[in-house]
Amino acid sequence: MWRSCCSFTDRLTASLTRTDFMCRDTGLLQRFQSTLVVAEHNNEKLTPITLNAITAASKLGGDVSCLVAGTDCAKVVEQISKVKGVKKVLVAQHASFKGSLPEELTPLILETQKQFSFTHICAGASAFGKNLLPRVAAKLDVAPVSDIIEIKSPDTFVRTIYAGNALSTVKCNEAIKIFTVRGTSFEAAPTEGGSAASEEVATASPAGVSEWLEQNLTKSDRPELTSAKVVVSGGRGLKSGENFKLLYDLADKLNAAVGASRAAVDAGYVPNDMQVGQTGKIVAPELYIAVGISGAIQHLAGMKDSKTIVAINKDPEAPIFQVADYGLVADLFKAVPEMTAALNK
Ligand SMILES: Cc1cc2nc3c(=O)[nH]c(=O)nc-3n(C[C@H](O)[C@H](O)[C@H](O)COP(=O)(O)OP(=O)(O)OC[C@H]3O[C@@H](n4cnc5c(N)ncnc54)[C@H](O)[C@@H]3O)c2cc1C
């Protein structure tokens, strides 16, 4: 009907106008985004993955606000207000936020969402973010997108599937997009150059369904695994927990963090928080040294984005050599002490 009563010129103009509108619409879409990044911290310091999440949020094109919820978190508010790209810091302080329990943070995020109507809510894909955002998404009745590695547009994200063997591009049609961000896939936002204003937000009454009692963290003078520039990891080839001392000695020379394969963790050689891989931590250091690790896909999923990979394995057919930049076919019990001794010189 429309076609038959319009001249060619009319139709051309109409189609140009529609295209033009669509282009402008995309631009408008980007400008109208507003993203809330839920900050992870310990009341004293911001956890580095929040900076990666801020970079991801900035790629969406609109305003980026950060929510800092804690018990006494003025120092974190100060740090985050200087982060480049952050427009506003929303602050909520209450005793019930001790330990960042998702049962307590979720009502706060829902209240904040009611007030500000963000188009996106995100956090780092750490234990904190993975614990919190699915609950927020369920309460908002939207499907979250987890562990994204790229943002194509405000509604299209890329994430890995099949232990990192395939990439899936996901279009999210939800009114509020909720996602977690893989820290190693986005640069950290600069910690200087920003001047965000801070604003108190009303805290919802405590849910009171769970209580944070205590946490016992492994104390280590070594760098933290996910942010270390150098990681030395050991596998089942180490044969015992005592033998990990070889790796600690090498790591001390390189100012490196020490990681492990799941086989080494399951065998009880080292604690669970050292596990690298699909069901462990994702790392992407400048240098990753895999010692006595075969290179199963689930392990590679956690370290294959490292800039330089060195593998030491006595089996020349070990799959780890397929991803390694430098491979040493050798007995680790001979090679590792030799490397440490060479660094002593
Ligand atoms: C659902 C699921 C999730 C998983 N998640 C993870 C994960 O997050 N992280 C992870 O690592 N694994 C994970 N796994 C387990 C994974 O499939 C492998 O079993 C595991 O990574 C193997 O660990 P490894 O390489 O230390 O042990 P092995 O495969 O037993 O390899 C030991 C290697 O040490 C070498 N070696 C032995 N002695 C010496 C020596 N003297 N000198 C030099 N080399 C030596 C051997 O040649 C061998 O290549 C997962 C598995 C499943 C099913």
The ligand as a Gaussian input file, in Angstrom:
#p B3LYP/6-31G(d) Opt

LIG

0 1
 C       35.377000     -30.163000      34.391000
 C       36.861000     -30.160000      34.561000
 C       37.475000     -29.010000      35.000000
 C       38.856000     -28.980000      35.156000
 N       39.459000     -27.816000      35.562000
 C       40.805000     -27.777000      35.618000
 C       41.471000     -26.568000      35.970000
 O       40.859000     -25.547000      36.278000
 N       42.812000     -26.573000      35.986000
 C       43.571000     -27.686000      35.672000
 O       44.810000     -27.600000      35.690000
 N       42.955000     -28.837000      35.345000
 C       41.605000     -28.916000      35.337000
 N       41.011000     -30.093000      35.047000
 C       41.841000     -31.314000      34.993000
 C       42.557000     -31.516000      33.689000
 O       41.735000     -32.206000      32.777000
 C       43.854000     -32.331000      33.904000
 O       43.539000     -33.557000      34.536000
 C       44.910000     -31.620000      34.756000
 O       45.130000     -30.320000      34.283000
 C       46.208000     -32.402000      34.702000
 O       47.135000     -31.821000      35.562000
 P       48.693000     -32.038000      35.326000
 O       49.057000     -31.535000      33.979000
 O       49.392000     -31.485000      36.501000
 O       48.832000     -33.634000      35.441000
 P       49.188000     -34.747000      34.314000
 O       48.227000     -34.605000      33.198000
 O       49.281000     -35.970000      35.057000
 O       50.587000     -34.246000      33.798000
 C       51.778000     -34.328000      34.524000
 C       52.901000     -33.950000      33.564000
 O       54.107000     -33.915000      34.301000
 C       55.133000     -34.420000      33.451000
 N       56.195000     -34.895000      34.326000
 C       56.150000     -35.923000      35.211000
 N       57.327000     -36.036000      35.856000
 C       58.142000     -35.078000      35.357000
 C       59.484000     -34.705000      35.607000
 N       60.239000     -35.340000      36.508000
 N       60.003000     -33.688000      34.883000
 C       59.270000     -33.028000      33.948000
 N       57.994000     -33.367000      33.665000
 C       57.441000     -34.360000      34.368000
 C       54.449000     -35.531000      32.662000
 O       55.167000     -35.799000      31.453000
 C       53.068000     -34.950000      32.433000
 O       53.002000     -34.266000      31.178000
 C       39.626000     -30.137000      34.887000
 C       38.979000     -31.296000      34.440000
 C       37.638000     -31.312000      34.291000
 C       36.964000     -32.548000      33.790000

